[in-house]
């Protein structure tokens, strides 16, 4: 059962998430309703799964800079937020290629649905265990709902950036967002996916500082 407190939490987050998107895209009503529904359903599912609304430490901070901190994936942003912006850049490109006849508003809704679905899947025990066994996130215990919603917002930011930027600008942004975390924490979206799908002992040793 989802408590009244959780429902209030969901309502507040949906309002926070949808407002900036409407400002940038000025969407028609139907895509906006679809957006709100996607975010609300994902948020409520995460709460129903038992994910903590915020960090169990009881605080909320804007940024966590350490890869292996217990607060990573619990606060608003961390180094892995960059990978979700990259999601948005890639989703925009892929959906433009595959569904260019669709209005951009509905391509955005589809991207939002994919990202929200991933946030739910990512926080299942099976995927959490896989992260702990195969990637640099050895102490990973899943995301707080706050962090999951921030991840969805980061994807939206990447999608909107790709829509506004020229191709060279979006490509440069993607490269920067992959290289900076690579040098800062020895991890990025590319390595994260690679280690989930086909773990490498050499990469794992390098990421551990060996």
N, C-alpha and C positions, 0 to 999 in steps of 0.2 A: 504494500500500500504506500502511496505517496502522500506525505503529510501536507497540511495547509502551509507550513513554513516552506516546504519544498516547492509548492505551487507558486507562492509569492516570489521565491528565489527565481523560478523559471520565468515568471512574467517580467521581472526586472531585467533579466538577462536578454530576453527576446527584444525588449524595447531598446536596450543598449546596443545590441547587435544590428538591428534592422535600421535604426535611425541614420547612421553614417552611410549605409548602402543606398538608402532612398535619396539622400542628398546628392550623391555622386551620379547615380544612374537615372534618377527621376523616372522610375519605372511605372508602368500602368498598374492598375489595382491587382489584377490576377497574379502576375509574377510576385508582387509584394506579399500577397497572402500566402503564396506557395513558400516563399522565403521564411516568413514567420512560422509557418507550420513545420517546416523542416528543422529549424533551429529549436523550436519548442519540443518537438518529438524527440530529437536527439538528447536534449537536456534532460527531459523527464525519464528517458530510457536509462541514461547514465546514473541518475539519482536512484532509479528503481533497481539498478544493478548493485547499488551499495557504494558507489563512488562518493568520496567525500566532497561536499560542495566547495570547500576551500582547504588549504593545507591543514593537516591535523595539528600543526603547531599553533594554530589559532590566529596567525597573522597573515596579512596580504601585503606583498611588496611588488613593485613594478618590474624588477629585474633580478635574476639570479645569474651570476657570472661563472660559477663553478660547474663543470660537467658532472662531477660525481657527488654534488651536494644532495642532502636529503630533501632539499627544497626545490631541486630541479624537477620540472614537470608539475609543480604544485602552485607556482605563482603565476603572475600575468604573462611574463615573458622570460625567456632564457635563450641560450645559443640555438636551441632546436626550433625556436620560432622562425628562424630564417628558412628552415626547410619547408615550412608551411607557406611562406611567401613564394618559394619556388614552386610548390604545388600549384598555386594560383597562376603563375606564369605559364607553367606547362599545360594546365587545364585549358587556359585561354587558347593556346596554340593548337592543342589537339582538337578541341571542339570547333575551332575556326576551320580547321582542315576537314573534319568529318561532318560538321553540321553547319556549314557557313550560310546556308539558306535560312536557318533558324534566326529569329531576332536575338540580339545579344542578351536581352533580358532573360530569355528562356535558357540560353546557354549558361548564363550565370546561375540560374536556379539549378540546372543539372550539376554544375560544378559544386555548388553548395551541398547538394544531396550526396555527391560522392564523398566530399570531405567529411560531412557529418556522419555518414555511414562508417567511414574509416575510423573516426574518433570512437565510435561505439565498439567496433571490432578490435581496435588497438587496446582497449581496456578489458578485454575478455581474459580469463586466466591463461588460456592457451597461448595467446600472443604475448602477454606479459612474460610468461615463462620463456618463450622463444627469445625475446629481447634480452632477458637475463643470461641466457645460455650462449647466445651467438653474437651479440653486439657489444659495443663499449659500455652500454647501460647496465652494468653488472648488478647494481642495486635498485634497478627500476621496479617500482611497485604500482605502476599505472599513473594516470593523470588525475589531478583534482578536476572537478567539473569546471571550475574557474579557468584552469589551464586549457582544458579541451575547448571551451568556448572561445578563448583567446586564439587557439590554433585555427579555429574556423574563421575568425576575424582576420588572421594573418593571410589565410588563403584568399579571402575576399579582397584584401589589400593587393595581393599579387595579381589577381585577375584584373582588378580595376587599373593597376599600373600598366599591365600588358595592353589593355585597351587604349590607354592614353599615349603610351610611349611609342616611338618609332621602333622598327624591328631591331636596329642596332642597339638602341637604348635598353630594350627589354633583354636582349642577349647579354649585354654588358652587366646589367643588374643581376641576372641569373648567375653569371660567372663569379661576380663579387660575392654573392650570397652563398656560393659553394666554397670559394677559396678562403674567405675570412674565418668561418668556423673550422675549416680544415687545419689552418695554422694555429688557431686559438685553442681548440680542444681535440684536435686530431679526429674529427668526425664531421660528417655532413650528410646530406640526403643521399648522395651517390653511394657512400660507404655504408650508410645505414641499410639501404636496400640490398646492396651486395652481400652484407654480412647476414641479413635475414634469409636470403635465398641460397647463397653459396658461401658459407663461412670460410675464411682464410686464416690459418694459424699465423702466417707472416703479418697480415694486417692486424690481427688481434694483438700480437706481440708489440707491434709498433704503436698501436693505440694505447697500450698499457705503459708505454714509455720505455720499452726495451729496445 
